Amino acid sequence: MSIIVGYIPTREGRAALRAARAEALLRQDKLVVVNSHRGGRDFDADEAQRFEDELGRVQRDLDEAGIEHEVRALVRGNEPAEDLVEVAEESNGQLIVIGLRRRTPIGKLILGSNAQRILLEATCPVLAVKAGDDD
């Protein structure tokens, strides 16, 4: 069993990671950190290096905390929602944790497409968290 977290280095990503760490400790389960990119022209070598450095920091923090974990950087042309649901199924995930952005009143009418797909397609529970002031 494992806890799956979708992580990008944003306030929302840090909030999701913090909540997933707490769940992994509480449940004494493995934490699988998934960083998913579609790739393409917008994902150049500098961007890839920035994300690799950030994931290295995440891995060191989890090592220091003594949390069993795996960090996956995926650039397979998939939408992040597709990657998270796949990893959850492969890893016998019991929970997926995602971060949500704050939206304008108009934006609140439509939930983010990745978040919506994860909520609808995941076969396990999904915990959606918002960033706090300290993220």
Secondary structure, DSSP 8 states (H G I E B T S, - for coil): -EEEEE--SSHHHHHHHHHHHHHHHHHT-EEEEEEEE--STTS-HHHHHHHHHHHHHHHHHHHHHT--EEEEEEESS--HHHHHHHHHHHTTEEEEEEEE----TTGGGS--HHHHHHHHH-SS-EEEEE--TT-
